[in-house]
Amino acid sequence: MPPPRQDPPPGRRPNPERPEWPDLLRFILIWALILGAIPFLSWISKRQDAGVKAFTYSEFLQAVQEGQIKDVVLTTETAGNEVARGAWFPKKDKRETKDYKAYINLAFDRDLSKELKEKGIPVKIEPASGFWSAFLMSSLPFLLPLLFLWFLFSRQMRTMGKGAFSFGKSRARLLSRDKNRMTFKDVAGIEEAKEEVQEIVEFLKDPKRFQRLGGRIPKGVLMIGPPGTGKTLLAKAIAGEADVPFFSISGSDFVEMFVGVGASRVRDMFEQGRKHAPCLIFVDEIDAVGRSRFTGIGGGHDEREQTLNALLVEMDGFDTQEGIILIAATNRPDVLDQALLRPGRFDRQIVIDLPDVKGREEILRVHAKKVKLSDAVDLSVIARGTPGFAGADLANLMNEAALLAARDQKKAIGMAELEEARDKVRFGRERRNRVMDEKDKEITAWHEAGHAVVAASLENTEPIHKVTIIPRGNAYLGATMQLPEKDRYTYGRKKVLDELAVYMGGRIAEEMAFGDITSGAYGDIRGATRLARKMVCEWGMSEKLGFIEYGEKEDQVFLGRDLSRHRDFSEATAREIDAEVRRIVDECYTRAKKILEEKRDKLDALAKMLLECETLDGAHVKEILETGKLANPPTRRPPPQLPPQPEPVGAPVEVKVGTAEHRPAPSPAPSPA
């Protein structure tokens, strides 16, 4: 029985891609010695030749004739020349000798050898140095830099791809079964998706139960959904639940600058999977290699298509084996190749959509386990106020709330922090320090009050949650926020018309209060126009134009998005569409104007209270519209104060006269639809 695995001691975990200190010190020491050997060898060679007289050939002959040469020691070099070394007498009295060096060739000048014998000069022959030693001494200054560069290159390639010659190896990482283990309990809001992948986990745990009835587990599972909905999180949960090897890789890891590397990595990835079968392989963002073929501009047979062809063959080819389940995730299923989506490859497609109200509340409860919440927190209210939020947005919301509570030095996160974090994630941070004159504030107050009065007076609108004139982000100087009671998947004609009337409330209130209009309603105009055009062209809500769709979307797959709508109707029909859109908008404008004229006193009371309090919640708005006043107005929250900065002594005081700041027009209320 193998001994139990012991966890590493707490502290810094080793990083396999970064050398540890012993390896790093050894590396520095070795190369310091190698690089230090170059000047040392040069110093030794210079030291040996220090004080040695270098004779030319003619000077050596003259010294022999004059009797100044004491002895000759011959050494043959690689070039065939003979080097004569020895002692010589610089003076004729022959009392002092010095070393010399000269290049001679006794085989060429036979008279020189005779003259040396006649003069009685002893000649001694030493063995020549080897070829490799001479070559090493001459080429060492050039080899050392090359060796150093090769070492750096090989180390870099080892960290990137397991060696300098392993470009074709798969970069799939085998996840540890005990490291950061995640289960289905950590995933909320996607119950249907968990049920479908639960079958895969049960098959891997007990395959005989399914094989007994002749069932075959899907070879591939494709998870489709918008960004942030939990596709990768669900794959991690599958890895934690299934007690089998789990490989993880990204679609971009197959793409490389070398031709054929992507296909080679695909084959190597499945080869590793066969060695660990049964196993799971997760490919994140598969659209990087699975895009439709023959849709590019420069031809069809490129590196990406070779990678896709290899993936198709490995998933369901001639020599396909059981035991490998491929799980992939993408948020662009429209660009994937049809051969990849057919049964036998990705047999099952799991749609992971944005969570509903119940799912958002469950996701908030999962993230709330990691923070400290106050007892008064009601996560169902936050879930209702976050329609369209994905799981990643809700996690960011909870984290922002924790940061806000920590900044205010609170012991727990309350509803105020959660609502402020929600508004910050959706609309941007409050900009209380923005300089606004009273005229701009009044315009913003009446603008938002107009939206609120119309929304509260109509039957098919969502309840008002908050009205504020505090700027947020770069696009909002104020906002009227409505809290949906439930998620809506269809919209009735009466509801859409009421929402169009809410769009008109801001512009009408400005005109009634100041006799002028501003550009602050540009967002209202844009949203109302789009909504009315959808009613006419897509939803068939126009009695005049009938139950017909006008305009067909053109999907340009190779460009990755929908470019435009194809116009499949005549000019006369286009004029009728424009006239019908104009009629719907004008009728809603007339309805909103009539409501505000009847409730002018409530409009003014709400706008004045907004100027005083800056932010009013739904209960305050309801009380003002019913009674015309507010018994207990909320206190205005002061702007955040920066710590005082010490003024430098003797600093001159600069006075600016007549400066002005560009201020954007009052922003529209968020589109309820």
Secondary structure in CASP SS format (residue, H / E / C, confidence):
PFRMAT SS
TARGET T0000
AUTHOR 0000-0000-0000
METHOD secondary structure of the structure
MODEL  1
M C 1.00
P C 1.00
P C 1.00
P C 1.00
R C 1.00
Q C 1.00
D C 1.00
P C 1.00
P C 1.00
P C 1.00
G C 1.00
R C 1.00
R C 1.00
P C 1.00
N C 1.00
P C 1.00
E C 1.00
R C 1.00
P C 1.00
E C 1.00
W H 1.00
P H 1.00
D H 1.00
L H 1.00
L H 1.00
R H 1.00
F H 1.00
I H 1.00
L H 1.00
I H 1.00
W H 1.00
A H 1.00
L H 1.00
I H 1.00
L H 1.00
G H 1.00
A H 1.00
I H 1.00
P H 1.00
F H 1.00
L H 1.00
S H 1.00
W H 1.00
I H 1.00
S H 1.00
K H 1.00
R H 1.00
Q H 1.00
D C 1.00
A C 1.00
G C 1.00
V C 1.00
K E 1.00
A E 1.00
F E 1.00
T C 1.00
Y H 1.00
S H 1.00
E H 1.00
F H 1.00
L H 1.00
Q H 1.00
A H 1.00
V H 1.00
Q H 1.00
E C 1.00
G C 1.00
Q C 1.00
I E 1.00
K C 1.00
D C 1.00
V E 1.00
V E 1.00
L E 1.00
T E 1.00
T E 1.00
E C 1.00
T C 1.00
A C 1.00
G C 1.00
N C 1.00
E E 1.00
V E 1.00
A E 1.00
R E 1.00
G E 1.00
A E 1.00
W E 1.00
F C 1.00
P C 1.00
K C 1.00
K C 1.00
D C 1.00
K C 1.00
R C 1.00
E C 1.00
T C 1.00
K E 1.00
D E 1.00
Y E 1.00
K E 1.00
A E 1.00
Y E 1.00
I E 1.00
N C 1.00
L C 1.00
A C 1.00
F C 1.00
D C 1.00
R H 1.00
D H 1.00
L H 1.00
S H 1.00
K H 1.00
E H 1.00
L H 1.00
K H 1.00
E H 1.00
K H 1.00
G C 1.00
I C 1.00
P C 1.00
V E 1.00
K E 1.00
I E 1.00
E C 1.00
P C 1.00
A C 1.00
S C 1.00
G C 1.00
F H 1.00
W H 1.00
S H 1.00
A H 1.00
F H 1.00
L H 1.00
M H 1.00
S H 1.00
S H 1.00
L H 1.00
P H 1.00
F H 1.00
L H 1.00
L H 1.00
P H 1.00
L H 1.00
L H 1.00
F H 1.00
L H 1.00
W H 1.00
F H 1.00
L H 1.00
F H 1.00
S H 1.00
R H 1.00
Q H 1.00
M H 1.00
R H 1.00
T H 1.00
M H 1.00
G H 1.00
K C 1.00
G C 1.00
A C 1.00
F C 1.00
S C 1.00
F C 1.00
G C 1.00
K C 1.00
S C 1.00
R C 1.00
A C 1.00
R E 1.00
L E 1.00
L C 1.00
S C 1.00
R C 1.00
D C 1.00
K C 1.00
N C 1.00
R C 1.00
M C 1.00
T C 1.00
F H 1.00
K H 1.00
D H 1.00
V C 1.00
A C 1.00
G C 1.00
I C 1.00
E H 1.00
E H 1.00
A H 1.00
K H 1.00
E H 1.00
E H 1.00
V H 1.00
Q H 1.00
E H 1.00
I H 1.00
V H 1.00
E H 1.00
F H 1.00
L H 1.00
K H 1.00
D C 1.00
P C 1.00
K H 1.00
R H 1.00
F H 1.00
Q H 1.00
R C 1.00
L C 1.00
G C 1.00
G C 1.00
R C 1.00
I C 1.00
P C 1.00
K C 1.00
G E 1.00
V E 1.00
L E 1.00
M E 1.00
I E 1.00
G C 1.00
P C 1.00
P C 1.00
G C 1.00
T C 1.00
G C 1.00
K H 1.00
T H 1.00
L H 1.00
L H 1.00
A H 1.00
K H 1.00
A H 1.00
I H 1.00
A H 1.00
G H 1.00
E H 1.00
A C 1.00
D C 1.00
V C 1.00
P C 1.00
F E 1.00
F E 1.00
S E 1.00
I E 1.00
S E 1.00
G H 1.00
S H 1.00
D H 1.00
F H 1.00
V C 1.00
E C 1.00
M C 1.00
F C 1.00
V C 1.00
G C 1.00
V H 1.00
G H 1.00
A H 1.00
S H 1.00
R H 1.00
V H 1.00
R H 1.00
D H 1.00
M H 1.00
F H 1.00
E H 1.00
Q H 1.00
G H 1.00
R H 1.00
K H 1.00
H C 1.00
A C 1.00
P C 1.00
C E 1.00
L E 1.00
I E 1.00
F E 1.00
V E 1.00
D E 1.00
E C 1.00
I H 1.00
D H 1.00
A H 1.00
V C 1.00
G C 1.00
R E 1.00
S C 1.00
R C 1.00
F C 1.00
T C 1.00
G C 1.00
I C 1.00
G C 1.00
G C 1.00
G C 1.00
H C 1.00
D C 1.00
E H 1.00
R H 1.00
E H 1.00
Q H 1.00
T H 1.00
L H 1.00
N H 1.00
A H 1.00
L H 1.00
L H 1.00
V H 1.00
E H 1.00
M H 1.00
D H 1.00
G C 1.00
F C 1.00
D C 1.00
T C 1.00
Q C 1.00
E C 1.00
G C 1.00
I E 1.00
I E 1.00
L E 1.00
I E 1.00
A E 1.00
A E 1.00
T E 1.00
N C 1.00
R C 1.00
P H 1.00
D H 1.00
V H 1.00
L E 1.00
D C 1.00
Q H 1.00
A H 1.00
L H 1.00
L H 1.00
R C 1.00
P C 1.00
G C 1.00
R C 1.00
F C 1.00
D C 1.00
R E 1.00
Q E 1.00
I E 1.00
V E 1.00
I C 1.00
D C 1.00
L C 1.00
P C 1.00
D C 1.00
V H 1.00
K H 1.00
G H 1.00
R H 1.00
E H 1.00
E H 1.00
I H 1.00
L H 1.00
R H 1.00
V H 1.00
H H 1.00
A H 1.00
K C 1.00
K C 1.00
V C 1.00
K C 1.00
L E 1.00
S C 1.00
D C 1.00
A C 1.00
V C 1.00
D C 1.00
L H 1.00
S H 1.00
V H 1.00
I H 1.00
A H 1.00
R H 1.00
G C 1.00
T C 1.00
P C 1.00
G C 1.00
F C 1.00
A C 1.00
G H 1.00
A H 1.00
D H 1.00
L H 1.00
A H 1.00
N H 1.00
L H 1.00
M H 1.00
N H 1.00
E H 1.00
A H 1.00
A H 1.00
L H 1.00
L H 1.00
A H 1.00
A H 1.00
R H 1.00
D C 1.00
Q C 1.00
K C 1.00
K C 1.00
A C 1.00
I E 1.00
G C 1.00
M H 1.00
A H 1.00
E H 1.00
L H 1.00
E H 1.00
E H 1.00
A H 1.00
R H 1.00
D H 1.00
K H 1.00
V H 1.00
R H 1.00
F H 1.00
G C 1.00
R C 1.00
E E 1.00
R C 1.00
R C 1.00
N C 1.00
R C 1.00
V C 1.00
M C 1.00
D C 1.00
E H 1.00
K H 1.00
D H 1.00
K H 1.00
E H 1.00
I H 1.00
T H 1.00
A H 1.00
W H 1.00
H H 1.00
E H 1.00
A H 1.00
G H 1.00
H H 1.00
A H 1.00
V H 1.00
V H 1.00
A H 1.00
A H 1.00
S H 1.00
L C 1.00
E C 1.00
N C 1.00
T C 1.00
E C 1.00
P C 1.00
I E 1.00
H E 1.00
K E 1.00
V E 1.00
T E 1.00
I C 1.00
I C 1.00
P C 1.00
R E 1.00
G C 1.00
N C 1.00
A C 1.00
Y E 1.00
L C 1.00
G C 1.00
A E 1.00
T E 1.00
M E 1.00
Q E 1.00
L C 1.00
P C 1.00
E C 1.00
K C 1.00
D C 1.00
R C 1.00
Y C 1.00
T C 1.00
Y C 1.00
G C 1.00
R H 1.00
K H 1.00
K H 1.00
V H 1.00
L H 1.00
D H 1.00
E H 1.00
L H 1.00
A H 1.00
V H 1.00
Y H 1.00
M H 1.00
G H 1.00
G H 1.00
R H 1.00
I H 1.00
A H 1.00
E H 1.00
E H 1.00
M H 1.00
A H 1.00
F H 1.00
G C 1.00
D C 1.00
I C 1.00
T C 1.00
S H 1.00
G H 1.00
A H 1.00
Y H 1.00
G H 1.00
D H 1.00
I H 1.00
R H 1.00
G H 1.00
A H 1.00
T H 1.00
R H 1.00
L H 1.00
A H 1.00
R H 1.00
K H 1.00
M H 1.00
V H 1.00
C H 1.00
E C 1.00
W C 1.00
G C 1.00
M C 1.00
S C 1.00
E C 1.00
K C 1.00
L C 1.00
G C 1.00
F C 1.00
I C 1.00
E C 1.00
Y C 1.00
G C 1.00
E E 1.00
K E 1.00
E E 1.00
D E 1.00
Q E 1.00
V H 1.00
F H 1.00
L H 1.00
G C 1.00
R E 1.00
D E 1.00
L E 1.00
S E 1.00
R E 1.00
H E 1.00
R C 1.00
D C 1.00
F C 1.00
S C 1.00
E H 1.00
A H 1.00
T H 1.00
A H 1.00
R H 1.00
E H 1.00
I H 1.00
D H 1.00
A H 1.00
E H 1.00
V H 1.00
R H 1.00
R H 1.00
I H 1.00
V H 1.00
D H 1.00
E H 1.00
C H 1.00
Y H 1.00
T H 1.00
R H 1.00
A H 1.00
K H 1.00
K H 1.00
I H 1.00
L H 1.00
E H 1.00
E H 1.00
K C 1.00
R H 1.00
D H 1.00
K H 1.00
L H 1.00
D H 1.00
A H 1.00
L H 1.00
A H 1.00
K H 1.00
M H 1.00
L H 1.00
L H 1.00
E H 1.00
C H 1.00
E C 1.00
T E 1.00
L E 1.00
D E 1.00
G H 1.00
A H 1.00
H H 1.00
V H 1.00
K H 1.00
E H 1.00
I H 1.00
L H 1.00
E H 1.00
T H 1.00
G C 1.00
K C 1.00
L C 1.00
A C 1.00
N C 1.00
P C 1.00
P C 1.00
T C 1.00
R C 1.00
R C 1.00
P C 1.00
P C 1.00
P C 1.00
Q C 1.00
L C 1.00
P C 1.00
P C 1.00
Q C 1.00
P C 1.00
E C 1.00
P C 1.00
V C 1.00
G C 1.00
A C 1.00
P C 1.00
V C 1.00
E C 1.00
V C 1.00
K C 1.00
V C 1.00
G C 1.00
T C 1.00
A C 1.00
E C 1.00
H C 1.00
R C 1.00
P C 1.00
A C 1.00
P C 1.00
S C 1.00
P C 1.00
A C 1.00
P C 1.00
S C 1.00
P C 1.00
A C 1.00
END
